[in-house]
Amino acid sequence: MKSRKMIVPRMLIKHHSLHPETYGESVVCLINNMTTDVYTSENGDLFTMTNHTGLIKYLKHNQMPDLKMTLCQDSVRLRSIDFNDTEQLLLWMNHTSITDDSLKYTFDDIRNFISHGISSQSHLFIVEVDQIPMGTVGYDVIDGVALNVLKIYEKSFIQENHTIIILDLVKNYIRSNYQISNFDHSEIHC
């Protein structure tokens, strides 16, 4: 059977792993425990080239849009990251004290980071305070344990109560949507 290009919905992905080949982007484990390699298309979709009839049938019957959400409290807003954030994230990740000076990200690195930031077990948000982007916050749920990472790039606008609100918004969302045994920890980078 000839290989077919199939869209892989992010909400069918449990997690991403490194691709074993240098030309590869990512290998994913799907929620049905099938695995496949994925690549990000120019328009931002994840796709795989496959001739596996079971995978083709599964993907055809389970197409769904990516999860886009907004969590708000007071002046704090968390919104799903998307490809419109690529330039801002590139600027932040290459020009802050959080990033090692010897490491510089490319535009494609950031697109892959954004592309892999949302799955059925993870989500990456842009943090805004008073409608000004400040940084990112994300979570991963692995075997019933939630891991949160908050990175603040625009430190001059953030206050301690903002950090508390941000982490509470994420933790409350996780508690209401996942069965969590505990929150392992939250990393905060400023």
GUFI-125984 format. One record per residue: residue in one letter; x, y, z of N, C-alpha, C in turn. Coordinates in steps of 0.02 Angstrom, whole numbers, plus 50000, padded with zeros to 5 digits. Layout:
AXYZXYZXYZ ...
// end
This chain:
M500424994150000500005000050000500445006250000 K500245011149962500605017449956500515021550020 S501045025150042501005029450101500525035250089 R500175037150142499715042750139499915047950191 K499815054250173499925059650219499295060450261 M499365059650328498795060050372498915065350426 I498405069450438498435074350492498385070550558 V498805072350606498785069350672498545074750721 P497915074250743497655079350791498055079350856 R498225085150880498615085750941498275082551001 M497605082651001497245079851058497225072251058 L497505069151006497585061851006498275059751031 I498705064651044499395063351064499455063251140 K499745057851167499905057551238500555061251252 H501065059851212501705063251223502145062751161 H502625067351158503125067551105503775064551132 S504155061251088504825058851103505285061051047 L505925060951061506415062651009506375057650952 H506455060050892506475055650834507165052450830 P507205045950816507855042550814508295044550755 E508005047450704508385049550644508525057050647 T509085059150620509265066250622508785070550582 Y508475067750530508015071650489507315071950519 G507185067950570506515067550598506365073150647 E505725074350657505515079650703505325076750771 S504855072050772504615069350835504275062650823 V504305058350873503905052150874503385053150929 V502755051650914502225052650963501905045950983 C501685045751044501265040251068500565043051071 L500105039751036499415042051034499025039251094 I498435041951107498045039751164497815032451158 N497825029651098497665022551089498305018251091 N498865021251111499525018051118499865016351051 M499605018450994499975017950932500525023250932 T501055022050896501585027050888501685028550814 T501895034550801502065036550733502515042650736 D502875043850682503265050050679502815055550653 V502955061750674502565067450651503025073050630 Y502765077250588503105083250563502605088950564 T502855095050569502425100950568502405103750498 S501805104550471501725107350404501805114950406 E501845117950349501905125250345501325128850378 N500725125850375500145129050406500055127150479 G500525123150507500515121650578500205115050598 D499925111350550499645104850567500205099850579 L500075094950622500525089250629500295083950580 F500765080850545500575075550498501075069850501 T500865064150476501295058350469501205055550399 M501725052450374501685048650311501675041350331 T501135037750314501075030850337500695026650286 N500845020250289500455015350250500125010350298 H500165011650363499865007350414499105008250413 T498755003150389498025003750380497655005150445 G497875002150500497555003350565497625010650587 L498225013350577498345020350595497955025050550 I497935023550485497555027750438496825027850458 K496545022050472495835021650491495715025450557 Y496145024550606496075027950670496095035550661 L496585038050624496635045250614496055048050574 K495825044450523495245046750483494625047550526 H494515042950573493905042950613493955047150676 N494525050050688494625053950750494905060850737 Q494735063850681494955070650668494585075450715 M494955080150744494665085150789495105091250789 P494815097050807495225103150808495685103150869 D496215107150864496655108150922496265111750977 L496455110351038496135113651096496415120651103 K495985125451099496165132451110495775134751171 M496115137451220495745139651279496065145851309 T495665149051350495875155051386495655154251458 L496115155351505495965155251576496105162251603 C495625165051640495685172051662495515172751736 Q495865177351768495685179551836495995186451845 D495575191151865495795198051875496135200551811 S496745203151816497095205851757497515200651721 V497495194451746497905189051718497505184951667 R497805183851610497495179651558498005174751532 L497815168451530498225163251499497865161051437 R498205161351379497885159251317498335154151283 S498015149551248498395144351213498905147551166 I499505144951167500025147451122499835145451051 D500025149451002499925147650932500505150450891 F500485149150827501045151050784501125158550776 N500605162450793500675169750793501155172150847 D501305167850895501765169650950502495168050934 T502635165550875503305163250859503835168750867 E503715174550839504215180050842504335182250914 Q503795182950953503865185051023504265179951063 L504095173551054504445168251090505175167751069 L505315168651005506005168750980506405174351014 L506105180251017506425185951050506555184351124 W506045181951159506125180451230506655175051242 M506605169751205507045163951219507775165251200 N507895169951156508575171451136508875177551171 H508475181451207508735187651234508555188651308 T508595183451347508435184251418508945180751460 S508935182151525509395178951572509195171651584 I508585169751565508365162851574508745158251527 T508905160651468509215156551416509985156951420 D510305151351414511035151051410511265155051349 D511735159551359511965163851304512265160051246 S512525154051258512835150251204512315146651161 L511695146551184511165143051148510705148251114 K510655147851049510215152351012509725148150972 Y509085149750980508565146150945508435149150876 T508235144950829508035147250763507285147850760 F507045150950707506325151550695506005144650693 D506325139850659506055133050655506055129550723 D506555130750764506565127950832505935130250871 I505795136650866505225139350903504565136750874 R504515136150809503905133250779503805126050803 N504325122050807504265115250833504075115250907 F504365119650945504195120351016503445121851024 I503195126550986502485128250988502065122450963 S502285119350908501905113850878501825108050927 H502325106850969502305101151016502045103151085 G501845109451093501645112051159500955110251181 I500545107451136499855105751155499725098551134 S499485094651182499295087751170498725085951218 S498535079751219498005077751266498245077951338 Q498895077951349499185077851416499605083951433 S499595088951390500005094951402499685100951368 H499875106751393499625112851361500125118451376 L500235122751329500685128451336500295134851324 F500355139551370499995145851367500475151751363 I500235157151333500555163651339500235166951400 V500655169751443500415173251503500365180651485 E499775183551497499685190751488499445193851553 V499705199651569499455203651625499275210451596 D498655212451608498395218651579498505218851503 Q498395213151471498445212151399499155212851371 I499655212651414500355212951393500665206051402 P500935203151349501265196551356501865196951403 M501885192251450502405192151502502855186051498 G502585180451473502965174351473502535168451453 T502745162551476502375156451460502265152351524 V501745148351523501635143351575501365137151540 G501595131551562501355125351532501325119851583 Y500975114551564500955108651607501025102351566 D501265097151598501285090351572501005085951626 V500565081351607500305076351653500615069651631 I500995066651677501335060351662501185055451718 D500845050051701500685044951751500355047751813 G499875052251804499505054951860499855060351900 V500435062551876500805067951909500835073951861 A500675079751889500675085851849501315089751862 L501635091951808502235096151811502065102751778 N502215108251812502075114951785502735118751777 V502785122651724503375126851714503125133851695 L503315138751735503145145751723503785149351707 K503795152851650504385156851630504145164051619 I504405168551659504235175651653504825179151619 Y504685182151562505205185651524505175193251535 E504575195851546504485203051557504405204151632 K504965204051668504955204151741504705210751771 S504795216151736504625222651766503875223651776 F503465219751742502735220551747502405215451794 I502775210551816502475205051854502545206251929 Q502025204451965502025204952038501925197952067 E502095197152130502045190552162501335187752158 N500835192052168500145189552165499965187052095 H500285189852043500175187351975500415180151969 T501005178751996501275171951994500815167052029 I500555168952086500085164552122499455163352081 I499175168552051498575167852009498715163251950 I499285164251916499465160251858499485152851876 L499855151151928499925144151947499255141251972 D498865145252007498205142852029497735141551970 L497745145851920497325144651860497505138051827 V498155136751820498375130551788498195124551831 K498345124951895498205119251940497455117751943 N497035122951946496315121751948496065118651883 Y496345120751827496155117651763496355110251763 I496955108751784497195101851785496765097551831 R496625100151891496205096351939495525094751910 S495245099251872494565098151845494555093851782 N495145092651751495145089051687495575082651687 Y495935081351740496375075451743496305072251812 Q496455065851815496495062451879497225062851901 I497345067051950498025068451972498135065752042 S498685062052050498855059652117499205065152156 N499605069252121499905075052154500205079652101 F500355085752124500725090452083501445089652105 D501855086752061502545085252080502905091652100 H502885096452057503185102952074503015107952019 S503125114152036503065119551988503745122951983 E503995123551923504625127151911504435134251892 I504795139051922504685146051907505345148951885 H505375151851826505985154951799505825162351786 C506205166651818506115173851806506775176951785 
// end
